[in-house]
């Protein structure tokens, strides 16, 4: 595949695209500490709000007495779950306040508004609640035990039909060996650095029609309108979301109640109201628990003949409006074994609602990729093969599952990765380092998918100041998502990179949803079309000018100058034509807008087109005396199709390896199982790795341009997260498989030392 659907997708010369960086539009503000994130906003005379929170794993309110809390001096308002303003609110996925909670520390029952946060806390202590404590499920496997309770929806209603291809029984009969194994993935937290919440007030818009407008800080301008508009009966012109700085996020699009309730509280009290979560309140899950049993048949040469995989997946705490949604149907359909030539596949997945946590989404590598990673390593151990050879023997060619070749993208990634890692595979438990520690290696390959779920509206303008402007909503999320689009605009407009200005405006139409890879490659495709159209209009205007008086095709652009092709020395700045063609005392604006959707992604078309691939390698050293594990090196070789912004490419891969090491070796939620109460919801007990815990992370780009987004690009971020990658390396080091997180005590137990 390639970018053949739009303009200049086959461009061969790049001067801007692919650069490491651009002069960051917001960098100075961030570096100097002047940037205001949602939790930084305060205004005069504002009130504070805090929710009552469920102290149990799961509970329902039988009755509640707020009289003492309401009488406390400094309390301005208390809104309860049965208040008409809550019951009559439209547009919410879940009630802003409910009398029932499926997970510990969730908002429940009431929200207090007071003149100080301390008075809110005191008032909450005075609320008398008669709790009905409900049974919990924190391990999704427990929901299938005889007589087990369930959370909201019976797991039987969440079951989906198995995904089956080929003849499973025939495939296993064809095998020389059959292995079975279990693997799991621990629940991981989203740990957003900027706490969720908002500050709202209502005021007359000085430029608007009669009636108050909603001003809300904390919810960035990109998101929230689809809930805020119906909830508070406001139109876009009456909705102001000025927060441009959002902090790091990894596909967490869920709005917390603290973000959505402040407009109601501000309307009731007539004053600005601020409600902000603590970090503890924001421990939502970004990665669901998974438990999978896999049965694999294979021949003596490593060829896989049949696979039967069965998964139980945690769908998180559902909430009051829970419905039967079979997540497993989606997961099963995109099994990683679909990238092999093995056609005999049965993939089953059962979803379970639990009391574990509100889930913001499934963020490990999509499609349970680690099941195949483990299978390839086990086959390699059984047959004394290299797992990279097992992978190359089984992967199907780029065009279809019947293609006998190997995707060139994957071949190049593996070759480069092995060279960079100095790859020398060895059987499990057979190599010691000079210091006595056990040496382990692991390897994993995956597709590099992207999404194209939405259309974009992109605008490019040229102004008389000789600058090219790109208006966008924002927000800035830590990844400079829009900068890649700026590089594309510079490329297509023939402008210097420093002359392309990202014009942040919360009322603009464009936003590069998706961060540094998936969404950026899609939105950049649309931005490319807008830039091409803008350049076309610029050349038309220049051709009509007294300076050229020629046809538009006689002109071209370079370094923010329009020049005559037959005489390149005859060149003038972009802005000259805007100013010269103006009327009276104002300049003429040039703008071009393109609305559209990027080409459909290949993996959405069935999963058997392997256009862009990647390979990750991990090396560990395990101390057999202490159980300590050191990841001594990650090597990641990724084909993004085409790198749009090198810093974004490298940052995505570093972030994915942080995700992988944390999920594989340290991060987990610990519960008091009988009560369902979480015991590890702070950054001391929840062991997220820091930069000091990492060895080298070497990243390499292989650019085949075989994707079908901007210039043949694709996404990379979702597919790179691999929590089982270091787990597999530890297994190679010690000769024992350990369920993640692989901690020193588990290593010592596996080695028989405790």
C-alpha angles and dihedrals in degrees: 000000000000141000098282099134098075143034124306093349090145094053110150102191121065126184100162109017112084096028117140094243149335128229098283112241092209100027096101092051092049096044093051094048094243094118112108117215124193094269091051098065120108131158132190120277094010126157128221130232133197132178129232105242133210110255092192133071089249128353149157128215114241093181139343133203116201098167097106092044092050091051093054112114111252096029109124102178142353119200118196133199092257096050112125090235089061098039094049097045115120132206100035121129089209129015111270087231123022136181092225132057130190098197139039118269093015117143110266142164105355148009121215124213117199143154093258136024090239092058088050089056093048092048092051089055089055095055108104113214129186102208128204102204110213128204116266137215114203097158110056091211090065091065089072096054115110111275093004118157119240135211113245098309128050108243089230088069090053095056119112133198115272118257105238132179130170124354112311097188093049090048093054091047088055092054124100091204135019124200131184127197142164126226134180142189121214122228112266131199128236092222097191108199094216110060117235122247142094148234116220139182137165121230141155110271105233090216097038139084121270115298135065123286125216116246113190129174122192097045107084120230093251096065143033104048093104088063102029096052098058094034094057101021095240130145124220093263089057095049120086119183108170102168106119098169115069106162125230118327133173107205094308105146097157117121116222121221090245088064096049106039102060096082089059093047092047091051092049095047100034091229138091111276127201122199116175131174123228119232087258090056090053097059095121121151121259094179125041125223113260129192117186137178114201130192116191130183120199142168129242091265092055098259111149112229104177140005131194114183126178123187138187111199131192111233092188132233105330106200132216097307095052117156134185103272115167103211088172093072090064095043094049095049092059100049113162089232086073086078090064130076089245105114095180102091134147115182121182127182131180122191124209131192109223142175091248102107145302104283122221093192148297106292110166115098104303123256099028091283095173092070089072093042091058093042092054092050093049091049089049091052093047094050099033090243134138110257090226088060090049089053095048091047092056107033114102124230125271099263105051145334088271092055106112094201132090121250106256089220092059094043091055093045093052094046093050093044095051090050093049093046094044083233116210109162119210135180117270117284096004105108129069126186121231090262091057098255120133116252122222138180135189138181135197136176130195144166119266102228128177134190131243099180099139144034121243135213110217126183130190122187136185118211134194091255087073092250130126112223130204111192113208139164098229139177112197106224102178096273104078089233094174095053092078088055089051090055090052091051091050089051096050097038093047089235132143111259092239090056093061109089123195102218108203111208124159090215095053120112104225127081127163096225114193108052122239105346127003100045096027095060088050097045091042089059089058091043089053090058092050092050092049090052092047092051089050091056092046092054091048090054093045092048090057093050126104088244094065113006092187141109119293091240089061090066137068138172136243133162091000090305131115111221139182110250093216091049111024091182088069098082137142134188119263091244095058092073092047092053098039093050094047124116122240111317099345134077128243114246123217118202137161126192127194123193119191151101124267118242115292113267118254096231090056087061095067110300098258099101109090103191105146124023141173140203130209127196129192133192124193139181116210123197106219091200099052103019089234116156125206121187098215096184146001120198117189122183112184135178107211089172090240127006109232097181118009096207090056091049093051093042092053091052093047090049091050092052091050087052090048097049093044094047093044103042114019121001120096142129114242119206137193089235099205092055102027092231115148116237101186110056105128134070093256099054095030102071106218110169120242131208089269090063094060135086122199119323106199115194129191132183123220107190112198093153087220095133119094102228126086109344089343095308127148138186125273114173105085095045095051100062104101115168091172093057095084089037089059090048091054090050089054090050100049104021094239131100115228127188113241139294087055102206128177094257091055091049092052091047091051089051091051095246099122 
